[in-house]
């Protein structure tokens, strides 16, 4: 039985409430303060009912916001309030209403006083905004002409200058109480002397009560008051020494701003949604065969997005960026304190426990307890008190028959034990390096030693935890833990619990299912396949790299002009060494190991997360290292060009599976701009080789640091691996440039679908904005033989088809520039999961290929061709080599002679050379499945080689089986199973 654990918390205001709120509330508060200041400044001194405008603090209280808005509305004609300001009020009201509704949905105990107070404060804010809108005539405008986007667009972006254009400085005349006619005359006289204020003419007084029959007061008094008004000076600027985005509204006497509540909510919402999504992913790894490298890459991407949310949402609150601060704010609204433990009277409170689970508080407390305990002994061993709690952790514990409290204790023991193991492993490696450095007079650390201080795939987290474990008595440990630290640890823990059959779902709480069979899943399943392969028929990474290194050593003796061979060997040896030493294993810790009684390699064997992120980094390293060799050792490039020519010229009657697959997968790597030559093959190859070797081209290539080894390499070969592109951009998929996205990817198709649509106002025809990706897709369609108009129609049809998928809904804009709505992160994750699966072990594998074995095979094929050419004493061959098959180093000192042999034979139309090459290639029976790391490739991953096909055909397959077996009801999920007394669902 499959279960669902994802329950998204969505809002109508977009992905980030805080972004919407902050973008609107700051200029809105500034406008209210500046307009109120202008109004008070324009009043005569005799007007005693003017409110005090708070200018010292950019944070205005809710009551002040209402008072000032009503004050403005009282003295401004409704039609004079800028519609842009009314639109801002309505947008902010919507954002706060969304937050209020969302918190009501997830609040665990709505009758709790803290919950009532917290949610009521937001409800009061919504009501207060409504009062402000009413006072300014906003609701009347909304009922008749509610177009906030149109009203705001002329003033975007909302900078100080643009908002100042909206500030009202021209008010209707006021009726101050008991003002004498002399005062009235004096005010008119003063107005004439002072001239018009700030470039505005004062409006004529409203008809009504006359002032002529009133008693005149002493003229001297009136003149002194007028003089006092003149001495007010220039209109104050409320923005003085403040940033525009610092303005906000406080909700209570403690100064808690609405902005921070919304920012904290945004962050917790992301943590919750991403955690639920990743639980689903690890379920697929254990029960449905998803490759753990895909899960690792998605985990890194989700972590990057949480960090991004921190940067965006908490940037304006530098003193409140810790997890403790964020969770204290959110938990106070939900009805309990962040430090409240599930003990004593509340031990059986299911609502409280589920809320703590949702807010990651169990994991946070486990992390705090580990750090506190580690600092007490400072020797890598738990204290005696902690030992009693965690010493007998059993990896085979029956979670289905346990109570919820027993499962929480089991998980807590695992978390603390695993953290001890992580810190001890890193500490051992650092201690070993320190010993080596101390023995050297110069005390210098080598690059290899620096890279040895790592946990492959998780080095940053390991270093962080080690630093947190070091006592720092000047700073409270809670002030050093950020939200993304807790989120990452939660994901690490979840990867084990989910693969053991224990899942947390918000509406249904804790769900337990039978763990997967041992022969179906174990954390090291995919790592072992990558490293060791499947027997002799399909060797893994280690054998492939060893064979290629050995062949390169032989090549150095036969071909002395291949100067880069030693460098190739160094890079290959470095990557192989990293994967041998640091992927899937660590040095034995002896009695310091927390898992010594069950598995001395427990750090890896009990962490699917570590196996996934470590494998993702290893796949990236082997891919980049081999592509570096392809850019300098030309056998693969030449062989692909030679194969293409032999097929087109009829020397090869049947296609060869391996080369057809490589041509499909590495089209842009082997051919410039992915365009296969159809004539003049020799010069096309020569130009491509020269282009790769040209120094200017090398400057335009990519400098990359190999994962794990730290070796800087310069790539001149193009590539489209989604996993490599993601890691290259620090797992931020938004930063992947259009130039490198594979046109066959669902990611590219979604980007094209989200491209702005432009409608010609004369012809009414639509087209896509000419982005780099759209230009590439259009060029590919033209290359396939489509006319330009048909190519444009194909792209529009693809975009329209993708709108039918849930993640790209129908566009609502009806103007000439239509832009689809923003896709949520979890929807992007689904897209990435499709493309990552295709890249690793799907129908478009790039990282999942044993590229070292392929390169080794290609170099051997060249050797076979050369051997036959030497036997036949081929003239082209003998012009480069002697009778012993050795290339003449005296003639070709700068260029590898082999890179000249093939283009020369192709240009000279050497028929004998072509026949020998065709015969050798025809005897190649290697197929694509023979050169992958896994037992099989997955099909139907939604990928296509053409930009006009595969756009949405298999998109629904990216949805997990979990979704298909769940019944959704009003954002909750009904799961088929049996509930135990403590609420646990047994499936």
Secondary structure, DSSP 8 states (H G I E B T S, - for coil): -----------TT-S-HHHHHHHHHHHHHHHHHHHHHHHHHHS-TT-TT------S-SEEEHHHHHHHHHHHHHHS-GGGS-HHHHHHHHHHHHHHHHHHHHHHHH-S-TTSHHHHHHHHHHHHHHHHHHHHHHHTTHHHHHHHH--HHHHHHTT-S--HHHHHTT----------TT--HHHHHHHHHHHHHH--BTTB------S-S--TTS----HHHHHHHHHHHHTT-S---TTTTS-GGG-EEE-STT--BHHHHHHHHHHHHHHHHHHHHHHHHHHHHHHH---HHHHHHHHHHHHHHHHHHHHHHSTT-TTS-BHHHHHHHHHHHHTS-TT--S-GGGTT-HHHHHHHHHTTHHHHHHHHHHHHHHHHH-SS---HHHHHHHTT--TT--SSSS-HHHHHHHHHHHHHHHHHHHHHHHHHHHHHHHHHHHTSSS----HHHHHHS--TT-HHHHHHHHHHTS--TTS-GGGG-BHHHHHHHHHHHHHHHHHTTEEEETTTEEEE-----TTT--TTHHHHHHHHEETTTEE-HHHHHHHHHHHHHHHHHH-TT-TTHHHHHHHHHHHHHHHHHHSS-----GGG-TTTTT-TTHHHHT-HHHHHHHHHHHHHHHHHHHHHHHTTSTHHHHHHHHHHHHHHTTS-SS--HHHHHHHHHTHHHHSGGG----S-HHHHHHHHHHHHH-HHHHHHSEEEE-TTT--EEEE-S----HHHHHHHTTT-GGG--GGGS-TTSHHHHHHHHTS-EEE-TTT--EEE---HHHHHHHHHHHHTT--HHHHHHHHHHHHHHHTTSTTS------SSEE------HHHHHHHHHHHHHHHHHSTT-STTB-HHHHHHHHHHHHHHHHHHHHHTT-HHHHTTB-TTS-B-TTT-SSS-HHHHHHHHHHHTT-HHHHHHHHHHHHT----GGGGBSSS-----SS--SSTTSSSSTTGGGGS-HHHHT-EEETTEEE--SEE-TTS-EE-
